[in-house]
Amino acid sequence: LHFCDCEDQQCSVCEPMKNATERRFYPVEREAEQTNRTFTLTRKERGEVIYEMTMQIADSPDLTDMHNPRTEHAIRHAKCFEHYAYNKANVVEEYDNLIENYVLCRGRLLARHRSL
C-alpha cells in the first residue's frame, strides 16, 4: 500500500497503517503459481488497526485541533487508507463511520485521558 502524499519514510502515521495492512488485510494464498489476495475486513479489525495508528500519533498536543499539522497529516492518510484498503475490498461487514471520524473520536478520548 503506497501513500503517495507522504515523503517521510519513518512516518509515524503511515508506517503502522502500511504494516498493519500488509500483515492483517492482505492474506496471500498461493496455489501453484497463482496468487490470490483476499480481504476480510471487519469492524473490529479495522478499529484495532486505526486504534494502533492513533496511538502512534498520540504524542500530538491535541488531536482534536484540526489545524495541528500532525492531525491534518493523520486524517489525510486515514482517508487514503479508507479509500485503498477498505473501499476496494470485499467487506465482510459494513462500517458506518469513516476512519477520519474514528481518529478524531479516539483522539478526543486520548486527550481527555492524558489530562486526568
N, C-alpha and C positions, 0 to 999 in steps of 0.2 A: 504494500500500500504506500503510495508516494504522495506526500503532502507538498505540492509544488510551491505553495506560498512561503514555506519555511526554508530558510537557508542555514539554520543552526543545526549542525549535526548532533549536538548534545541537548537538543530542546527538551525541557522537562515536560512539555505538553505532548509533543509529537511522538517521542520515543516510546513512552508507555503505551500509547494507543497503537503504534505500529507493532510493537512486540506482542501486545495482547491480541491484536487482530491475527497476526501470523500464528500465534500459539493456540488460540481458542476458537477463532471463527473461520479458519481455513483448514479444516481437517482434510488431508490429502489421502485418497485411497488409490493405490496403484494396482492395476490388474494388467499383467503383461507389460506392454509399452504405453498403455493409455493412462493418463492422469485425470482423475475426476475430482473437481473441487465442489464440495457441498457446504451449504451454510445451515447452521441450526441456531439461529439467534432467538433467545427467549428474553422475556422481560428481566428475569433475574440475572442472566449472564450479561446483558447489556448494562444493567445497573451496576453490577460488580466492576466491570471494566471502567465505566465512567467514574465510579467512586474512587477507584485507584488512580485514575488520571487526575481527578480533582485533588486528591491527597498530594500529588506531585506538585501542584501549584498552590498548596495551602500556605506557603510562606509569603504569599502576596498579602499586603496590609489589609485589603478589603476586597474580596472577590465580588462583592455586590456593586462596586464602583465601576460603572460602565466605561469610565474614562481612564481607568487604570490600564496601562499597556499590557500587563500580563493577563488581565481579564479579557481584553479585546482579542489577544492572541489565542487564549484558550477557547473562546467562543468561535473564532474563525475556524480553528481546527476541529472543534466539535461539529460544526456544520459540515466540514469536509468529511469527517468520519461518518456522520449521518448519511451523507449522500453516497459515498463509496461502499461503506461496509454494511449499510442497512437497506437503503432503498433499492440496491441492485441485488439483494439477496432473496432467497426463498425463506420467508419469515414463518417461523413456527407459530408465533403468537403476535397479534397486533400490539404495537406500543403506542400509547395515546399521547405521549409528550415528546417534543423534540429534545434532543440531547442538550441543546444550549439552555433550555429551561431547567433541566435536571442539574446542570452545572451551577447555574445561578442559585437554585434552591439549596443545593448541597453547600455552596459557598456561604450562604447566609447561616446555615446551621454550624458550619465550621467556625465562622466569625463569632457567632454567639458563644460557642463552646470555649473558644480561646479567651474570651473576655471574662469568663467566670473565674 
